[in-house]
Amino acid sequence: MLVGLLLLLTVYVSVALLTARVVYGIERVRVIELERDWHADEDPVERFRRQGQSATASTAFLYGMAWPVVVPAYLFYRCAALVITGRPPPAPCERADRAERLDARIRELEESLGLRGHALDENGPRP
């Protein structure tokens, strides 16, 4: 019984530390990128070490300790975000941009094949 409890505690702490390490890495990159955008005159990594490292480590520790809730919730969120944001219908401006790019590409290909200017007029029928 005691061995099982110690094994369970060891697994819990190991997964907690692993989760905290992953969260710390993700949050560190996010904070450094924000610092780079907000304070372009300073080194963002050094600014993170001075001001954001302890808060980021504390947040990662809390996420790590709550890993039985955090990890499944995060995985569910990622799957839901993938389903929700995957292949949305294009906006009218996206459709217009795509049509312009396709028309430009068609003109480019017609010119490279010598189909433009000789037998076809700009407003004439296409083969």
C-alpha positions in Angstrom: 0.0 0.0 0.0 2.8 2.4 0.9 4.8 1.5 -2.1 1.7 2.1 -4.4 1.1 5.5 -2.7 4.8 6.5 -3.2 4.7 5.4 -6.8 1.5 7.4 -7.4 3.0 10.5 -5.7 6.2 10.1 -7.8 4.1 9.9 -11.1 2.0 12.9 -10.1 5.1 15.0 -9.3 6.9 13.9 -12.4 3.9 14.8 -14.7 3.4 18.1 -12.7 7.1 19.0 -13.4 6.8 18.1 -17.0 3.6 20.0 -17.4 5.1 23.0 -15.7 8.2 22.9 -17.9 6.1 22.8 -21.1 3.8 25.7 -19.9 6.9 27.7 -18.9 8.4 27.3 -22.4 5.2 28.3 -24.1 4.6 31.3 -21.8 8.2 32.4 -22.0 8.1 32.6 -25.8 4.8 34.4 -25.6 6.0 37.0 -23.1 9.3 37.6 -25.0 7.4 38.2 -28.2 5.1 40.7 -26.5 8.1 42.4 -25.0 9.8 42.6 -28.4 6.7 44.3 -29.8 6.1 46.7 -26.9 9.7 47.6 -26.0 11.7 47.6 -29.2 14.5 49.7 -27.7 15.4 47.0 -25.1 16.6 43.3 -25.3 13.3 41.4 -24.8 15.1 38.3 -23.3 16.9 40.4 -20.7 13.7 42.3 -19.9 11.9 39.0 -19.4 14.6 37.8 -17.0 14.3 41.0 -15.0 10.5 41.3 -14.9 8.6 38.4 -16.2 10.5 35.2 -15.3 9.2 34.8 -11.8 5.6 35.4 -12.7 5.9 33.0 -15.6 7.5 30.4 -13.4 4.7 30.8 -10.8 2.0 30.4 -13.4 3.8 27.3 -14.8 4.0 25.8 -11.3 0.3 26.3 -10.7 -0.6 24.7 -14.1 1.8 21.9 -13.3 0.2 21.2 -9.9 -3.3 21.2 -11.5 -2.2 19.0 -14.4 -5.1 16.4 -14.0 -7.4 19.3 -15.0 -5.2 21.4 -17.1 -3.8 18.8 -19.6 -7.2 17.3 -20.6 -8.7 20.8 -20.7 -5.9 22.1 -22.9 -6.1 19.1 -25.3 -9.9 19.5 -25.5 -9.4 23.2 -26.2 -6.9 22.5 -29.0 -9.2 19.9 -30.6 -12.2 22.3 -30.4 -10.2 25.2 -31.8 -9.1 23.0 -34.7 -12.7 22.0 -35.5 -14.1 25.5 -35.0 -11.5 27.4 -37.0 -10.8 24.7 -39.7 -11.7 25.8 -43.2 -14.1 28.6 -42.6 -16.1 30.0 -45.6 -14.1 32.7 -47.4 -15.1 36.3 -46.9 -16.1 38.3 -49.9 -12.8 40.1 -50.0 -10.9 36.8 -49.9 -13.0 35.5 -52.8 -12.3 38.7 -54.8 -8.5 38.5 -54.0 -8.4 34.9 -55.1 -10.3 35.7 -58.3 -7.8 38.5 -59.1 -4.8 36.2 -58.5 -6.3 33.5 -60.7 -7.1 36.0 -63.5 -3.5 37.3 -63.3 -2.1 33.8 -63.4 -4.3 32.9 -66.4 -3.1 36.1 -68.2 0.5 35.2 -67.4 0.1 31.6 -68.7 -1.7 32.8 -71.9 1.1 35.3 -72.6 3.8 32.7 -72.0 2.0 30.4 -74.5 1.6 33.2 -77.0 -2.2 33.1 -76.9 -2.5 36.7 -75.9 -2.4 39.5 -78.5 -2.5 37.4 -81.7 -5.8 35.5 -82.0 -7.5 36.7 -78.9 -8.8 40.1 -77.9 -8.9 41.2 -74.3 -12.7 41.0 -74.4 -12.8 38.0 -76.8 -13.8 34.5 -76.0 -11.3 32.2 -74.3 -10.5 28.8 -75.7 
